[in-house]
Every structure is written in C-alpha cells, then in structure tokens.
Amino acid sequence: MIRHPVIRRYLDPEKFEMVKRDSPALVKLINESGGEYSFQLRENYFNIYYQGNSLAKVAPNKSGKYSVEIHRKFVEGSVLTKLERYSVNSRSSGSRVRFVVRPANLRQFFRRSNMDSLSSKIRGVQYGEEITFEQMLITDNPASRKLIIIDRQVADHASKAQIDLLALRRNSEDNPFHFQVIEVKLGRNKELVENVGWQLNQYVDHVRKHIEDYAKCYEINYRQKKELELFAPGLPDSIEIERGAETVEGLVVACGYSWLGAEAIKKLERKMTENGWNIKIYPMPGLKLP
C-alpha cells in the first residue's frame, strides 16, 4: 500500500515546468513589489498574497490552462470586466470567481494594472492586524543563508491546525537547516497567555512526528522556488533539512508595544516554565528576527 506524505507544498514535475515557463513576468512583479506581494507553493497550485491576504489561487490543469480563483468581492464591477478580457471563461461559485486562463494570457491577466485594482479592493476589507504583522516579518527578514521564512499559513493532511509561519534556520552555512515554527501574536491579544504556548507546543510536536515528510516537502519547495527565481541569486540551488525531530523549535513573536504586551509576555514566560513547553518567546522591539 502506497503511503501518501502528510504534506506536499510543491508542484508535480510537469506542472512545475508549465509554471516555470509561464510565470517569469508575474515573479518579476512580485520580486519588485517591496514585499507587498508574495508567491507561495501549495499542493499542485500556488497562492498569490497581497499584504498577507490571499489575492488568488492559481492551479495549472490537465488541459494546459490555468484555473484562477479570486474572492468575489475583489473582482466586482470593472475589475471583473478587465480580467475577463484575458480568460477563456469565468463562472461564480459561492464566494469565489473562477477564471480559466490560457498560458499566453497569464502575463496579461496578472498585469500591474489588474493587480493594483485587486489590491485596492483588498485594502477596503478589514483584516486582522496579525496577518499584516506576519507579512511585515516576511518582508523585513528576506531569505538568507542562515534564515529562510519558507512558508505561511501551513496546514497538512494530518491536522486542520494552521501554523502562522514556518522558518528554516541554521547556525552555520556548513550545517543543514532545521525547522522553526513561528506563531505571531500582538501583545494585547489574550491568546498570548491563554492559548499560544499550548498551541505552539502542539505544532512543534506535530512537525516532529512527521519530520521526514516535512523535510522532504520543504527541500522540494525551496528548490522549486529557487528555480522560479523567487530567491536571491546568491542563495544555493538546493538545501538540506535536518531529520532529527529534536531539532524542531517553536518561537512566539510578540509585538509587545505597550505595557499590556509586556505583562502578557511575563505571564506567558511563567506558563512556559510551569508546563515545560519547548518554545521560546521573542518580544519584538522591531521587525528583525533574532
């Protein structure tokens, strides 16, 4: 019996070659956005994010075209009309609008003016501060030879839980990377004390339990992103990730910008000691990770 991996955040070879062929203009736009947009690989599709919010789900399909799903409220009115020019057809399903786009039209579909229109719609919707803070962390901590924030909003087939950020770290360029599970909380958030320590410890244990699947997944994820030119040219073409479960770390990044945040952080530190949680806390004076 074939065992399916717990997590697959990458594209099958044929679909990867298709995306690699058709996405250079989109990748260039994302790389030049100053961190406003990001591109994340999923299981045989990819997501485009704007300021941490999902702008589009893009899936290469068997017919050689792309299925693009965007939330209905982001494509209402004139925006929908503009996007339809570059699609074979479109249809609504629930809260999503789905477009079928030919490879030759993908560049025009995600042209700057269309992206700006969609982004303005997203800005008009109220989103959580923590999502914005996550994006600021990613932007201010670009991939380097010692720290890579490899993914966000991470879920798998064995758990419905969702990790805020997943990072790869190493102390030396001669060593393999290891996983760091990051939860982002504002200092005034009550969850900082009540839930986040327990929650993060569960996430760490989960990644440790499935370390082989996670390591294999993100070695491929990194390699495909590097080949798509989403990482700087000076970074290696491939990486190795530690398989030792004990190497997985947890980190709470708390934006403690007020006395409320400072008090919450002190309480969380006490809870960590009492429960023996294998996690660390970093109260951020700025946006640069330690």
N, C-alpha and C positions, 0 to 999 in steps of 0.2 A: 504494500500500500504506500502510495506516494505521500510524504508529509509536506504540507504546504507551509512556507515560512509565516511566522506571526506578523511580520511587517515587510512591505515591499514599496518603498517610496522611490521608484525609478521606473524607467520605460523599458519595455522589451526591445531587443536589438533593432528589429525592423521599424518600430515606431520611433525609436530614438534617432535613427538615420533620417527619417522623414522630418522630425522636428529640427534636427541639426541643419538640414537643407533649407528649411523654410523660415527659420526664426532669427537670422542674423540682425535684421532691421529692428525687430522687437527687443532683442537682447541689448543692442546698442542704445535704444531709447531708455531701457531700464538702467543700464550702467551709467548713463549720463544724467539720470534724474536726481542725483544727490541723495539717494536713499528714499525718495518718496515712493518709488515703485520697487517691488521685489518679485522674484520668479522662484517658485518652489515646485519641485518634482513630487508627484504623487504616484499612485499605482496606475500606470499607463495613461496618465494625463498630467497636466500641470496647472497650477493656480497662479494668477497674477494678482498681487496685492497692491493696494494704494493706501499709504499711511496705516498699514496693518490690517486693513479691511479687504475682504475678498472682492476683487473687481470682476474677475472672470475665471471660469473653469474651462480649460481648453483640452479636448481629447482627440487625438488622431484616430480615425476609424478605418475599418477594413476597406472601404471604398476609395481610400486615398484622400479623403477630405477631412476637414476638422469640424467637430461639434463644439460650439462655443456657447456656454450658458452664462447669462448675466441676470442679476436680480431685476425684476420688472420695474421697480421704482427708479432704477438707474438708467433705463432706456426709454422712458416715456417721452412722447411728443417728438420733437425734432431730432433728438438723438437716435431714436429707433429708426427714423426715416433715413438718416445718414448711414447707419450701419447696414440697412437693408440693401444699399447700393452694391455692397461687396459680398453679399451672401446669395447662395442658391435659393434658399427659402428660410423662413423663420416661423416659429409657432410658439405659443404660450402654453405653459403647463404649471398650474399653481402660481407660485411666486416667481418663477423663472421664465425667461425668454430664451429660446434655443435657436441658434443660427447654424446653418451648415455652410461652411466657407471652403472654397477651393484653395489649394496651396498657393496658387498665383495671386490670390486676393488677400492672403493673410496680412501682408505688409500694409495694404490699404485699409483693411479692417481695423488694425491697431495703429493707424497713423496718429501723429501727435494731436491733431485737432479732435479726433474722436476720443482719444484718451483724456484730453483736457475736459471734454464735455462730460464724460462719465465721472471723472474725478470731482467735478463741481457738484454733481448730483450726490456723490458720496459725502462730500463736506456738508451737505444740507441735512444729513441724517445724524441723529445723536448716537454716538458710540461711546463705549466705556473709556475712561482715562487710561486704564491699564493696557488696553490694546495699543493706544498711541505711545505709551511709555515703552512697550515692547519694541515697537518699530524704531524708536529713538535709540534704544540699546543696540539694535542691529546696525543702524546707520553709524553710530559712534564707535563701533567695535568691528571694523571691517576684517575680513578673513586675513589671518597672518600665519606664519609658520608655527606658532605656538597656540593660537586660539582661533577656532572657527565656529561661529554660530551656524550650524549646519541645517537647522530646520525649526519650524514653528508650528504650533497647534498640532502636535504629534499624537496620533491615535493609531491603534493597530487592531488586528483581528481577534485578539485575546482579551481586549479591555475597551470599554467605551470611554474611559477616562482620557483626558486630553492634556498633554504636557504643554506648558506655555512656550518654552524654548528648549532646544536640545543643542548643547555645545560639545565640541571636541577640544581637548586640552592636552598639552604635554609640556614638561619642564625643559626639555632639550630637543633640538632638532634631530638628534640621534635616536630618540625613543619613539615608540608608537604613540598614537593619540589614545586618550581614554574619554569616556562619556562623562559629561556633567549635565545633570537635569536641573533646569532653572525654572523657578516659579517667581513671577513678578507680582508684587503687591504694593499698593500705596500704604504709607504708614498709618493713615487713619482708618484703613479697612479693618473691620473687626475680625475678618478671617485670618489676619496676620497672627493673631494669638490663638483663636479658637480652632481653626482647621488646617492652616497651611503646613504646620510641622508634620502632623499626621499624614496629610495628603501627599506631601513631597516624599516622605519616607516610603509610602506605598509605591510611588512612581519609581523610586530608586530600586526597591526590591523587585518590581516588575521587570525593569530593564535588566537587572542582574539575572533574573530567572531565564530570560530569553536572550542572553548576551550574544550567543553565536548568530542568531537571526539579525539582531540589531547591528552587530559589527559588519556582517556581510552586506546588509542593506545599505549602510551609510558609506561603506567603501565604494560601492557602485554609484550611489547618489553623488558622492564627491567627484568621482571620475567623470560621470556624465556632465555635471555642472562645469567642470573644468574644460571639458571638450567643447561645451557650448559657449565658452569664454565668459562665464558668469563670475569667475575668479580672476584675480590679477595674474598677468603672465609670469611673474616671478615665483608663483607657488608651484609645488610639484604636480606632476600629471596624475599621480595616484598617491594614496596614503594607506597606512596600516593602522588598524584599531585593536587595542588590547582585548583579548578574550577573557581575561580574568575578571570574574564577577566582582571581586573585592575592589576593583579599580573604579567602579561607577560611583560618582559623587553626587550629592544634592546641594543646591545653593538657593537660598531665598534672597532675592534682590529687593530690598525695601527702600522705597523713596520716602525717607523719614524727614520731611521738610518742615515739620512743626514739632512742638512738644508732645502732641498726640502720637506722632510717629515714634519719637524717642521712647516714650512709655511703652508703646506696643512692642517695640524691639526688645526692651528689657524683659518684658513678660514672656516673649517667645524664647529668649535665651534661657530663662528658668525652666520653661517647658521642655526644651531640648535636653537639658541636663537631667530632669526628672524622668523622662521617658527613654533616654539613651538613644535618641534619634541620630542617625549617621548623616547629619546635614550641617551646613554652615550658613551663616547669615551675613549679608553684606549691606549695611546701611549706606546708601549712595549719597555722597556729597555732590557728585556729578554723574556723568553717564559712562565713564570709562571703567570697565570691569577690572578687578584686581588680577 
